[in-house]
């Protein structure tokens, strides 16, 4: 069982991810606000963070950098959740490695579950996980 932080400004996406993770047996904490996510992560560092790539205010890439600065060695692995073009997300994930990867919106829950399981493996994925999602 892992502690997972979910940050997404779209309520239905955030709740769907939270439900899927709880069904997997994980403890899921979610918010729509990046600043609140930092407070939550400082209080109880998660094992994994699922971050919306594009959010108003602080985007997912910036939030990940803030998490690394605030938590250092305790910074979680990250899966970005994004509707942005895959090439754009891949470049950003590569730039801020060691992010675990990303899940493309819209996604199938099976793809999300697989990407989360891979990200939580002890050694992590050998390269960023990509769940293509629905066409």
C-alpha positions in Angstrom: 0.0 0.0 0.0 1.4 3.4 -1.0 0.5 7.0 -0.1 -0.4 8.8 -3.4 -0.9 12.5 -3.9 -3.2 13.5 -6.7 -3.2 17.1 -8.0 -5.6 17.9 -10.9 -7.8 21.0 -11.4 -10.5 18.9 -13.1 -12.7 17.5 -10.4 -14.0 14.5 -12.2 -10.5 13.4 -13.3 -9.2 13.8 -9.8 -12.0 11.8 -8.3 -11.7 9.0 -10.9 -8.0 8.7 -10.1 -8.6 8.8 -6.4 -11.2 6.0 -6.7 -9.0 3.8 -8.9 -6.1 4.2 -6.5 -8.2 3.3 -3.4 -9.5 0.3 -5.2 -5.8 -0.7 -5.7 -5.4 -0.5 -2.0 -3.5 2.7 -1.9 -4.1 5.7 0.4 -5.1 8.6 -2.0 -5.0 12.3 -1.0 -6.2 14.8 -3.6 -6.4 18.5 -4.2 -7.0 20.9 -7.1 -4.5 23.4 -5.9 -0.7 23.1 -6.2 0.0 25.3 -3.2 -2.1 23.0 -1.0 -0.4 20.0 -2.6 3.0 21.3 -1.3 1.5 21.7 2.2 0.1 18.1 2.1 3.4 16.7 0.8 5.5 18.5 3.5 3.1 17.2 6.2 3.1 13.6 4.9 5.5 12.9 2.0 3.8 10.6 -0.5 5.3 7.6 -2.3 3.9 8.8 -5.7 2.4 12.0 -7.0 0.1 12.2 -10.0 0.3 15.8 -11.2 -1.8 17.4 -13.9 0.7 18.7 -16.5 -1.3 21.9 -17.2 -3.1 23.7 -14.4 -3.9 27.3 -13.8 -1.4 29.1 -11.6 1.4 26.5 -10.9 1.7 23.8 -13.6 2.7 20.2 -12.8 6.3 20.6 -13.9 6.8 23.6 -11.6 5.0 21.8 -8.8 7.4 18.8 -9.2 10.4 21.2 -9.0 8.9 22.7 -5.8 8.3 19.2 -4.4 12.0 18.3 -5.1 13.2 21.5 -3.4 10.9 21.1 -0.4 11.3 17.4 0.2 14.8 16.6 -1.2 15.4 12.8 -0.8 11.8 12.3 0.3 10.4 13.6 -3.0 8.0 11.2 -4.5 8.2 9.7 -8.0 5.8 11.5 -10.3 3.4 10.5 -13.0 2.1 13.5 -15.0 -1.5 13.3 -16.2 -1.9 15.3 -19.4 -4.0 16.1 -22.4 -1.1 18.0 -23.9 0.6 16.6 -27.0 2.7 13.5 -26.1 5.9 14.9 -27.6 5.6 18.1 -25.4 5.1 16.0 -22.2 7.9 13.6 -23.1 10.3 16.5 -23.5 9.3 18.0 -20.2 9.4 14.6 -18.4 12.9 14.0 -19.8 14.0 17.5 -18.7 13.0 17.0 -15.1 13.9 13.4 -14.7 13.6 11.3 -12.5 9.9 11.7 -13.0 8.3 8.3 -13.5 6.4 9.2 -16.6 3.0 10.2 -17.7 -0.6 9.1 -18.4 -2.3 10.8 -21.3 -5.9 12.1 -20.9 -8.4 10.8 -21.7 -7.1 7.6 -20.1 -8.5 4.1 -19.6 -8.4 3.2 -15.9 -6.5 0.0 -16.8 -3.7 2.1 -18.3 -3.7 4.3 -15.2 -3.5 1.3 -12.9 -0.6 -0.2 -14.9 1.3 3.1 -15.0 0.9 3.5 -11.2 2.0 -0.1 -10.5 5.1 0.4 -12.7 5.9 3.7 -11.0 5.7 2.2 -7.6 8.0 -0.8 -8.4 11.1 -0.6 -6.2 13.5 0.2 -9.1 10.8 2.1 -10.9 10.4 1.8 -14.7 13.5 1.7 -16.8 12.1 4.6 -18.8 9.1 6.9 -18.4 5.8 5.1 -18.4 3.3 6.2 -21.0 -0.3 5.2 -20.9 -1.8 6.3 -24.2 -5.4 6.5 -23.1 -8.4 6.6 -25.3 -8.2 7.9 -28.8 
